[in-house]
Amino acid sequence: MVSSLIQKDIVNSFGEEVVKSVIEEIDHGVFGLLVDESADISRKEQMAVVLRFVDKGGVVKERFIGVVHVNETSSETLKSPVDNLFAKYELSITKEFNDRFTEVNTDLLICMASLSPVDSFQDFDKEKLVRLAKFYPDDFSYGELLSLEQHLDIYIDNIRRDERFKSLNSLGDLSYLMVETRKHVAHPLVYRLLKLVLTLPVATASVERCFSAMKLLKTAARSRIGDQFLSDCMVFFIEK
């Protein structure tokens, strides 16, 4: 019979390989961070960490990379284990909106709507899209903002003339089709803006699914399972 230590090493190796594959899939691109916390069966607060990104095929993905035990649920206490997890996998995240997010939230959503492909892009608004790009100063230089403003007219004319883009229902559909038709190469600044919008943490459904998995794995009969082993098991279980 394999010892528990060897079992844990095997599960840890599997978990590490899965997370590495997620990091490779992101490929130094932009991603959003989704976190939430919940108490497990032993009443320990656990924080699930999910990364949201657009893959090379233009598909929006949310991938679980681990669960971390936290002693408290204050913002500073939650930030520290995220920083440690990111350092472990050599990831970095920029707080684009800093403390202004609540102030810009409404304007951000209004501007995002201008990218929508619904009804042949009827909500398209060049000025709002340029304003949207200005929310991301680390991703668009001054020169690129000027180029984007000029390029948006070419983009919308090109996209509306293409029958393949007539019946899209979401930004995710638009992203996928732009890659499939190589329009992400013809309109790189627009596609960059689209990817940034798609990585916004608009919902925590994936995080909730992670907690459902945790409840299946850490039951009353297995309440003494270690934090790292739990995290590795969850990565393996969710990706199964």
C-alpha positions as CSV (number, residue, x, y, z in Angstrom):
1,M,0.0,0.0,0.0
2,V,1.4,3.4,-1.0
3,S,2.1,5.6,2.1
4,S,0.1,8.8,2.6
5,L,3.2,10.9,2.1
6,I,3.9,9.4,-1.3
7,Q,0.2,9.8,-2.2
8,K,0.4,13.5,-1.3
9,D,3.6,13.9,-3.4
10,I,1.9,12.4,-6.4
11,V,-1.2,14.5,-6.1
12,N,1.0,17.6,-5.6
13,S,3.0,16.8,-8.7
14,F,-0.3,16.4,-10.7
15,G,-1.6,19.7,-9.3
16,E,1.6,21.6,-10.1
17,E,1.6,20.3,-13.7
18,V,-2.0,21.4,-14.2
19,V,-1.3,24.9,-12.8
20,K,1.8,25.2,-15.0
21,S,-0.3,24.3,-18.0
22,V,-2.7,27.1,-17.1
23,I,0.2,29.6,-16.8
24,E,1.5,28.5,-20.2
25,E,-2.0,28.9,-21.7
26,I,-2.0,32.5,-20.5
27,D,1.4,33.0,-22.2
28,H,2.3,36.3,-20.6
29,G,-1.1,37.8,-21.7
30,V,-3.6,39.7,-19.7
31,F,-5.8,38.0,-17.2
32,G,-8.3,38.8,-14.5
33,L,-8.2,37.6,-10.9
34,L,-11.4,36.1,-9.3
35,V,-11.2,35.3,-5.6
36,D,-13.8,34.4,-2.9
37,E,-13.7,32.8,0.5
38,S,-15.8,30.2,2.3
39,A,-15.5,28.1,5.4
40,D,-14.8,24.4,4.9
41,I,-16.2,21.5,7.0
42,S,-13.6,22.2,9.8
43,R,-14.6,25.9,9.8
44,K,-11.3,27.0,8.3
45,E,-11.6,30.0,6.0
46,Q,-10.5,29.0,2.5
47,M,-9.9,31.4,-0.4
48,A,-10.3,30.0,-4.0
49,V,-8.2,31.6,-6.7
50,V,-9.4,31.6,-10.3
51,L,-7.7,33.3,-13.4
52,R,-9.9,34.6,-16.2
53,F,-8.2,35.1,-19.6
54,V,-8.7,34.8,-23.4
55,D,-6.7,31.9,-24.9
56,K,-4.9,31.9,-28.3
57,G,-8.1,30.7,-30.0
58,G,-10.1,33.7,-28.7
59,V,-12.0,31.6,-26.1
60,V,-12.7,33.1,-22.7
61,K,-11.6,30.7,-19.9
62,E,-11.7,30.7,-16.2
63,R,-9.2,28.3,-14.6
64,F,-8.8,27.4,-10.9
65,I,-5.2,27.5,-9.7
66,G,-5.5,26.8,-6.0
67,V,-7.2,27.3,-2.6
68,V,-5.5,29.1,0.2
69,H,-6.2,29.0,3.9
70,V,-6.7,32.5,5.4
71,N,-6.9,33.4,9.1
72,E,-9.0,36.5,8.5
73,T,-11.1,38.0,5.7
74,S,-9.9,41.6,5.7
75,S,-8.7,42.9,2.4
76,E,-5.0,43.1,3.5
77,T,-5.2,39.5,4.9
78,L,-6.6,38.2,1.7
79,K,-4.1,40.1,-0.5
80,S,-1.0,38.5,1.1
81,P,-1.7,34.9,0.2
82,V,-2.6,36.0,-3.4
83,D,0.8,37.8,-3.6
84,N,2.5,34.7,-2.4
85,L,0.7,32.4,-4.9
86,F,1.5,34.8,-7.7
87,A,5.2,35.0,-6.7
88,K,5.3,31.1,-6.7
89,Y,4.2,31.0,-10.3
90,E,6.0,34.2,-11.4
91,L,2.7,36.0,-12.1
92,S,2.1,39.7,-11.7
93,I,-1.1,41.7,-11.7
94,T,-1.6,45.4,-12.2
95,K,-4.3,47.2,-10.3
96,E,-5.5,49.2,-13.3
97,F,-8.3,50.9,-11.5
98,N,-6.7,51.1,-8.0
99,D,-9.2,52.6,-5.6
100,R,-11.1,54.3,-8.4
101,F,-13.0,51.2,-9.6
102,T,-16.2,52.0,-7.8
103,E,-16.2,55.5,-9.2
104,V,-15.5,54.4,-12.8
105,N,-17.6,51.2,-12.7
106,T,-20.7,52.7,-14.3
107,D,-18.8,54.5,-17.0
108,L,-16.7,51.5,-17.7
109,L,-19.8,49.3,-18.3
110,I,-21.4,51.9,-20.5
111,C,-18.2,52.1,-22.6
112,M,-18.0,48.3,-22.7
113,A,-21.4,48.1,-24.3
114,S,-20.0,49.9,-27.4
115,L,-18.0,46.7,-28.2
116,S,-21.2,44.6,-28.3
117,P,-21.8,42.7,-31.6
118,V,-25.5,42.4,-30.9
119,D,-27.8,43.6,-33.7
120,S,-25.0,44.2,-36.1
121,F,-23.0,46.3,-33.6
122,Q,-25.8,48.9,-33.2
123,D,-24.3,50.2,-29.9
124,F,-20.9,50.9,-31.5
125,D,-19.6,54.3,-30.4
126,K,-16.0,55.2,-31.3
127,E,-15.7,58.0,-28.6
128,K,-16.8,55.6,-25.9
129,L,-14.3,52.9,-27.0
130,V,-11.4,55.4,-27.0
131,R,-12.5,56.4,-23.5
132,L,-12.6,52.7,-22.5
133,A,-9.0,52.3,-23.7
134,K,-8.0,55.2,-21.4
135,F,-9.0,53.1,-18.4
136,Y,-6.0,51.0,-19.3
137,P,-3.0,53.4,-19.3
138,D,-0.5,50.5,-18.9
139,D,-1.8,48.8,-22.0
140,F,-2.3,51.7,-24.4
141,S,0.3,54.4,-25.0
142,Y,-0.7,57.9,-26.1
143,G,0.3,57.1,-29.7
144,E,-1.7,53.9,-29.6
145,L,-4.8,55.8,-28.4
146,L,-4.5,58.0,-31.4
147,S,-4.1,55.0,-33.7
148,L,-7.1,53.3,-32.1
149,E,-9.3,56.3,-32.7
150,Q,-8.4,56.3,-36.4
151,H,-8.6,52.5,-36.8
152,L,-12.0,52.1,-35.2
153,D,-13.7,53.5,-38.3
154,I,-11.9,50.9,-40.5
155,Y,-12.7,48.1,-38.0
156,I,-16.4,48.7,-37.8
157,D,-16.8,49.2,-41.6
158,N,-14.8,45.9,-42.2
159,I,-16.7,44.0,-39.6
160,R,-20.2,45.1,-40.6
161,R,-19.5,44.1,-44.2
162,D,-18.6,40.6,-43.2
163,E,-21.7,38.3,-43.1
164,R,-20.0,36.0,-40.6
165,F,-20.4,38.7,-37.9
166,K,-24.1,39.3,-38.5
167,S,-25.5,37.1,-35.8
168,L,-23.2,37.2,-32.9
169,N,-24.6,37.4,-29.4
170,S,-21.8,38.2,-27.0
171,L,-18.3,39.6,-26.7
172,G,-17.0,36.1,-26.3
173,D,-18.5,35.2,-29.7
174,L,-16.8,38.2,-31.2
175,S,-13.4,37.3,-29.7
176,Y,-13.6,33.8,-31.0
177,L,-14.7,34.8,-34.5
178,M,-12.0,37.5,-34.8
179,V,-9.3,34.9,-34.2
180,E,-10.9,32.4,-36.5
181,T,-11.1,34.9,-39.3
182,R,-7.7,36.5,-38.5
183,K,-9.3,39.9,-37.9
184,H,-7.5,40.0,-34.6
185,V,-4.3,40.4,-36.7
186,A,-5.9,43.1,-39.0
187,H,-7.3,45.0,-36.0
188,P,-4.8,44.3,-33.1
189,L,-5.6,47.4,-31.0
190,V,-9.3,46.6,-31.1
191,Y,-8.7,43.0,-30.2
192,R,-6.4,44.0,-27.3
193,L,-9.2,46.2,-25.9
194,L,-11.7,43.4,-26.4
195,K,-9.4,41.0,-24.5
196,L,-9.0,43.4,-21.6
197,V,-12.7,43.8,-21.3
198,L,-13.3,40.0,-21.4
199,T,-10.9,39.5,-18.5
200,L,-12.9,41.7,-16.1
201,P,-14.2,39.7,-13.2
202,V,-17.9,40.1,-14.0
203,A,-19.1,37.1,-12.0
204,T,-17.8,34.5,-9.5
205,A,-19.7,31.4,-10.9
206,S,-16.4,29.6,-11.4
207,V,-15.3,30.3,-7.8
208,E,-18.6,29.0,-6.5
209,R,-18.1,25.8,-8.4
210,C,-14.7,25.5,-6.7
211,F,-16.3,25.6,-3.3
212,S,-18.8,22.9,-4.4
213,A,-15.8,20.8,-5.2
214,M,-14.2,21.5,-1.8
215,K,-17.4,20.3,0.0
216,L,-17.2,17.0,-1.9
217,L,-13.5,16.5,-1.1
218,K,-13.3,17.8,2.4
219,T,-16.1,16.0,4.2
220,A,-16.6,15.3,7.9
221,A,-14.8,12.0,7.5
222,R,-11.9,13.8,5.9
223,S,-11.9,17.0,8.0
224,R,-8.2,16.8,8.9
225,I,-7.0,17.0,5.3
226,G,-4.1,19.4,5.0
227,D,-4.4,22.8,3.2
228,Q,-1.9,22.0,0.4
229,F,-3.2,18.5,-0.2
230,L,-6.8,20.0,-0.4
231,S,-5.6,22.6,-2.9
232,D,-3.8,20.0,-5.0
233,C,-6.8,17.6,-4.9
234,M,-9.2,20.4,-6.0
235,V,-7.0,21.4,-8.9
236,F,-6.9,17.8,-10.0
237,F,-10.6,17.2,-9.4
238,I,-11.8,20.4,-11.1
239,E,-9.6,19.8,-14.2
240,K,-10.6,16.1,-14.4
